[in-house]
């Protein structure tokens, strides 16, 4: 690749513009008692890119995502977001800053319909007070209509019109994953964190999901950070990849660089101890 | 009023009809589409403006008279507008099947020489781009759904809405040109070109003139009293002549509203929300819905189950035909106050009279009972549950049917989306008597018609009140039908096509100089009622080795009437006995398996399950019995059969896109199985190549069990074996 990836912004081979750094993680260390989950890791995420975090099981990937989303508080290190150091925040405050995420184990409301689930993704956009909500007048009504419209656009985008009114509990796994993505997307995030969006899916569902991720990035300019085990998907989708192993960063770069990194190959294929 | 003027040729084209609709029904809804969860609608005036802008935009792109505009996409108002817009500027719309694979699409695009292509979305654009290297004449590609297309090279690719905007801007400059071209349209200029599905060989481009379309739409609308108040759901492939006639021809002629579903997956709920008054579906759709209803009734509680079956039995006994059919009243004008009062008065009087009669009879009965001794009283024993036998049988039947309407038929019709249906049609294949009876007994005026692309759909139609399951009706208005000595059906009508595009030989083969067209189907007129009855494709009706008649379709249809059987292919031409391939229906058989704790991992495994094979064997033997009843066709009883390990599929070339079996290809592909059927083996190994929806290929193999089925009567063929 001839593009200078250290420049303030550059254009990728397929014509997308990658902007400056939005999320910068500096020397993050996270411990649970004596267990060191993340050890002194630094990397950044740039505006408009698809950034993958990969690594073997137990490498600390999900912990890393939880640090970004504000769920875990790292013992050492700093999280810089849009040029300023982020103080310790509650997850809802992080969400208000424009971060949304999906979970490795689906976390939807089973008894509610798909539409209602997606509407919960817009909680941050609702300001009407309890009384207004109860009598559904004034601001509440106006907001509901606006939010419903936004949700419908997401439903249309993710092609789940046919299950709009179906309770989530009745859906198959692949569709639940898509509904969860829809909920995250309904929050109109600037940075979207996806925790294993393609786990347990068949080839066709993976292809669909990949297309949605690329389209999201393309249409809405959403910056995406994702954890994924399927190497084919990661290498095709992402602009840059971070590789973790035992809480340490062992590689960082374009898919090609990572693929040829000896440490990464060792971590994935194993090293003989003779 | 307006409709009388057509004889003078005032509305000689679809754009002319559009102009009339704008004038007369300007603020009535013309198109609706569900988008973002809401039914968006366009009035005739708004639709006309959209069409005009697109037409001007196409002019700005340099469209010429006679250019072909290919349209590929699902049913959306925008795609219908593209067809009319093309006509407005003297071009010819060519709708294509959206689920066609690249090679099929390449052939058609190449053959029609399209300069412009209107695509629905990225999927279709990708296909067009793939063939664009080989086909040089495609100049401009328009797309409607923007998604995923932002990064594409836009030198020859345009967004539909941008082109409309361009047209709006160029309005003053190009309006005159458009008016000139529109005025040039005559009754004989080409309205549309549709490709046949091609049961045999390559698809052929059927050229239909404005006369074909407008006259057919006019005749058929008048036949069924279609008016401006109808609602239809446009969901059948746009490339199919039926959709063109219903959603464009008749909609333009009558000025009724065309509703487009949100996506293919939401079809059933959209159908229910719209509740069309005029509906068309191939038998397969009705069959699937009936299967679903039956499966869900199996799962229902005992009370519901009992009520459902009690009332369905009652309705099927003939009460449905008698009391259920919608009244043929077309109310285009609002009632006057006087009429309303009179109507209300009559209604109240009727109720009062009925109540009085019931009470009076009750009192009489009570007194009668008191007055007589016990031995006489037994003669009063009534048979109906209330203990009263007050009304004549027919009146009682009427009340019982209304009761069923409230409890069963009404809610069921509503669930299926058939609550408002006044006229429903099915065609393309024979429909099972059970299925047909089910829908009709609920009070859905489902009728059959017989037609083809070359005839602009209509050849014969069933008039209201003369509906039968085994015939296809009388010749449609304006159609002449003739039967040759060999049984082949010929017709001549105002809808008879102009020609096959760039294919004079085929045109000459099919259509003689006097305008008679060979249908390729064999049939005869029923002596009793003058209705046409179709036996089979003329070339498929053959002879068996001992000279008996072989009509595979006839037997296959009987087999397919079982919910367990999705498809059947019968062999026996020039052989001494008949054998069959059977495809099971995964929904119905899978449900059976679930109910009986039969575990299965795949379609193949279920199809090979011994219990399934035995059930199918029972079906085959019952069919044999019924086939044996008809002396002419008794040779067609099935002696041996097997259940195929995969569904016959259009992607594998085994069926046409309209899901008709391609007999030749099946015969070649499964030759070892046929040999085994006739060779007396009890099982056979086979390996088959399959094509997945994305075009990749794989292969599956299986060892299939072959069973003998009992036959009735003459088993001469077997003895010879």
Interface residues (C-beta under 8 A of the other chain):
Chain A: X14 X15 X16 X148 X149 X152 X153 X155 X156 X157 X159 X161 X162 X164 X165 X211 X214 X215 X218 X219
Chain B: X35 X36 X37 X38 X147 X148 X150 X151 X262 X263 X265 X266 X269
